[in-house]
Structure formats: C-alpha cells, structure tokens
Amino acid sequence: MKKHNFSAGPCILPPEVFMEASQAVLDFNDSGLSILEISHRSKDFIAVMNEACSLAIELLGLKGKGYKALFLQGGASTQFLMAAHNLLQTRAGYVNTGSWSSKAVKEAQLFGEVLEIASSKDANFNYIPKGYDVPAGLDYLHYTSNNTIFGTQVKDFPTTDIPLVADMSSDIFSRQIDFSKFSLIYAGAQKNMGPAGTTLVVIKEDILGKVTRQIPSMLDYKTHIDKDSMFNTPPVFAVYVSMLTLRWLKKLGGVAAAEELNEKKAKLIYSEIDLNPLFKGFAATEDRSAMNATFTLTDEALKDTFDTMCKEAGLNGVNGHRSVGGYRASMYNAMPLASVGALVEVMSELESKA
Ligand SMILES: *Cc1c(COP(=O)(O)O)cnc(C)c1O
C-alpha cells in the first residue's frame, strides 16, 4: 500500500514524476539508453539541464531580470559557506531562526564579521523575530525562509538596498513571494523540488565580483555560471527528476496553484491542532509554516496509541525532529489534501477514543 508520506526530506514527489523517472531509468527518450548511463554532455541531457534552469527562473517569476539558475552539488549545507565565500567581504547580517540558520552563521564566520541581527533562540526558535533594525553597510542579509525543524516561516521580508540572501530549501516554489527582492536564493532539492543530490542556486549576477579573496573553482559561482552548471559532471538523475517536478508544477498552474493547495492543507491541519484538546502547536500562531506543521501531544501517555494509529493508517514520517520532539507533518507541494485529511482523521479518532 502506498503511504501518506509526511517525511521532512527527502520527501514526497508527484506520482507522475516517479512514473516518468522510472521509465527514463529503463529507456530515456527512446534512445535505447538509461538516463543513468548517458553522457552529461549529450544533446539530450543538455536539453534537460536547460529546461530545468529555465523552468526554475520562469516559475519564480524572474525571467528577464538578470538571474541565472544553477544546479550544483553539496546540498544547501555547501551553500552556507559558498554564499559567504563569494559575497562576504567585511560584514554580513543573519537572522537566526533555527538550526539551519545557526549552521549558516557558523560557516559565514570563517570569512568575515557576522552580525546576528535577530534571533529566536531564546524560545527554542518557536517564532520569527520581528521589528529589529538592519544596520547599514552589510554585504548581505541572510534569511532562512522556512524553518523545517521548528515549523516556522518568514512571512515578510524587508525592502532594503542590502542584497538579500535566502536559504529556501524547504519552501521554494510553495508560495508567491517577490523573489526579485533576493540576490541569491538556494535550496537543496530534496525538500520541495526533487530527490537528494542537487541544489538549486538562483543568483543575480551583478552581486558577484565584490570580494577580493581567491575562490577555489568549484566554490566560485562564476565558474558554474560560465559553464552552465556543467563545469564538472552534474548529478544527472537528480537534475532530471527535479526538471520533471518543475514541469509538473508548471502544468499544475505554477507557484500560485501550489500556494492555494498548500494553504488548504495548512488550514486543515492547524485547525485540528487548535480544536483538538489532545494536541498543541509548537510554533507561534502567526509564524506557522505551511510546509512543516509541528505539534505535541498534551498527554504524553497517549504516545504509543497515537503512534500505532498513525502506522495503521499508513502515515509515514510524522515523528518530530529530536530538537523539538512531538510530531511534524511535512506537507510539501506534491502532498495531496487527502493525505493531510488522513492525518487529521487519526487525530480526531484519538480524541474520540481518549
Ligand atoms: C534540509 C535543510 C538544509 C540542509 O540541506 P542539505 O541539502 O542536507 O545540506 C538546509 N536548510 C534548510 C532550511 C533545510 O531544510
């Protein structure tokens, strides 16, 4: 039986994508070859890479605005250091909203002064700081748009002359934002775009060339821009499956359609969390993420019963991250409303049993 997959990442992808990808493993484009064995320099794969990049730019509404999309390796974790390596000359600002932001801060400190201009660490990152001042003269200001572990999401980004950088790993393509506010966006594919193994980088080319340090070729955005993500062998299959997912998203109606569905899913789960006395939300209400809903049981004694019920209902991956405990329902773009409905049903069944 196919499960309802609430895994935080690697995550659910559309069934159509699994079908097409599995066909391409056997025979890609009727070429008599598998996608896994073709040259990354072949005409067929270059077309895949180009389509993946242009779909990413188009779906983010960045066409004709001076941005370049790259598919790199090393995960979002490599972007923590690569962003700083390429952009941090003197001083950068970071809004610290969780474990991933904290890791980004740590890497950036290797390259210059890092001002943590706001943080929600005082409350185990259960909210998004607001009303802080942004000092002038920063090389860039870094955000984590969605905090996968804590289930919070930044709803408003400042309008500022300072270049904005964002780790959007777990909510890229999930909601309409003015993406042109950002000079650099990065996202590990495995949360909302594809399988593990590639990282999308969307960069405004005019922010480069401002640091004086030497940058090793593989870590230099310029290298990958000049070589169209083909400086070295790209992760062919991961890029292909990401491209298929972006095609699926475009057919669905793009980011606007995804957002509409994501809002419905979020409303469904959060109203159950709020109405059911056996559950309590972790994140501050106004900062709740539409991608990752975090919640705990009000009576820990019900844990075994609830876990068993989840298992029997085919709900996978609802256990919370160790730093929050409780439960986390990740509801990325490919998750149907019915899967959230299945979880809500189990939650209300627990209430009627207790
Ligand atoms: C998962 C995640 C990361 C880490 O991604 P890797 O690709 O594993 O390095 C970074 N940031 C956010 C917001 C994440 O959700």
The ligand as an ORCA input file, in Angstrom:
! r2SCAN-3c Opt
* xyz 0 1
  C      17.401     20.329      4.945
  C      17.790     21.738      5.014
  C      19.127     22.135      4.855
  C      20.249     21.153      4.630
  O      20.235     20.691      3.337
  P      21.339     19.677      2.789
  O      20.971     19.623      1.342
  O      21.139     18.399      3.522
  O      22.667     20.247      3.045
  C      19.410     23.475      4.905
  N      18.453     24.384      5.112
  C      17.154     24.049      5.277
  C      16.131     25.110      5.525
  C      16.792     22.706      5.249
  O      15.506     22.356      5.422
*
